[in-house]
Amino acid sequence: MNIKFLDFHPSHSEIRAEILEALAKVYDSNWYILGKEVQNFENAYAQYSKTKHCIGVANGLEAIHLSLKAIGVEPGDEVIVPSNTYIATVLAVTYAGATPVFVEPRLTSYNINPELIEPKITSKTKAIIPVHLYGLPCEMDAILNISKKHNLSIVEDNAQSQGATFNGKMTGSFGLANATSFYPGKNLGALGDAGAITTDSDEMANKLKILRNYGSEKKYFNSVIGYNSRLDEMQAAVLSVKLKHLNNWTSERVKIAEKYKFLLKGIPGLEIPQPVEGATHVYHQFIIRCKNRDELKNRLIENGVETLIHYPIPPHLQEAYSSLGFKEGSFPIAEEISSTVLSLPIYIGLKDEQIEYICDVIKDFFQSKN
Ligand SMILES: *Cc1c(COP(=O)(O)O)cnc(C)c1O
């Protein structure tokens, strides 16, 4: 058997006609930037997220960056981020001129450990970025309490968790401004780069619309130094089609994850995803964890199964951030995670027999070890 890590083919062939029709409509419309399609998608995604506003932007990184600018993060400020996140979260803090302050995750959820946040708060701390990693919401009740107590803003990084909830509330609706990404491989993916910000604040929405469009509200009048970070009409049209399928696709992801969990439970030495009270998981990735990760990855490749590692090097050990002065051992939990996690294939159309095959290879591997 040959199983790719990610295959768009099954989901994309299901909606091919719908997508091509939407693209043709944009092609014929004579209007390609900030038009009806972006407006329609923004309305639909705001409704989906149960927020008052959605502002479409160029990508997920820009969504975080512009959110930080809009909430007023400035050079000299500190922003709390998890020590095990995708680099984009950290880059956005740097773009805003602020310093990322890393807080370790829980080993059981891979998400920021709220109990470790308060000791890292200083007079310079301006915001917290909870990252709902792999599709699992952070413990937002505890994080909201801390943010209220210390008067900090929250900007969620919801790039991996569209459709997830914590205590019944959608991720992407907790913070003052919340970022998401529609990179093709995300749960809701465009056919290229795209992102969005969700917010309940009219003030934030206005600021963000100006920031994404050269700092201009009225054409050729520039009130602030802005950016060119717009969602385009083609991607918005694609996203509007795909959004209608997202709930079904999420259910399919959950089903795949449940099957994996059922087949992989009770293997000594193998960690599988654990539930978190109040959180619904949308399984952007299905993560397992074990000591002999590299050996297991090789065994899977030999048997035709592609896997990935999210992420092999935590941000504090990236060369780009050497100036922060961290070294191996600075954030041991993030380092432990990066050296033990493995992402198994999960995508719309992954078949039961493929899941069973993958789990058989994994079980054989552990039987030969134990
Ligand atoms: C994908 C991702 C981003 C960045 O999104 P892009 O659209 O690729 O810029 C940010 N944060 C997390 C957690 C992501 O997974």
The ligand as an ORCA input file, in Angstrom:
! r2SCAN-3c Opt
* xyz 0 1
  C      -0.313     27.633      9.158
  C      -0.103     28.317     10.440
  C       0.169     29.696     10.506
  C       0.484     30.530      9.315
  O      -0.424     30.528      8.295
  P       0.030     30.871      6.794
  O      -1.252     31.073      6.096
  O       0.827     29.725      6.294
  O       0.834     32.132      6.859
  C       0.242     30.276     11.754
  N       0.098     29.571     12.882
  C      -0.133     28.251     12.862
  C      -0.297     27.515     14.151
  C      -0.226     27.581     11.643
  O      -0.444     26.263     11.639
*
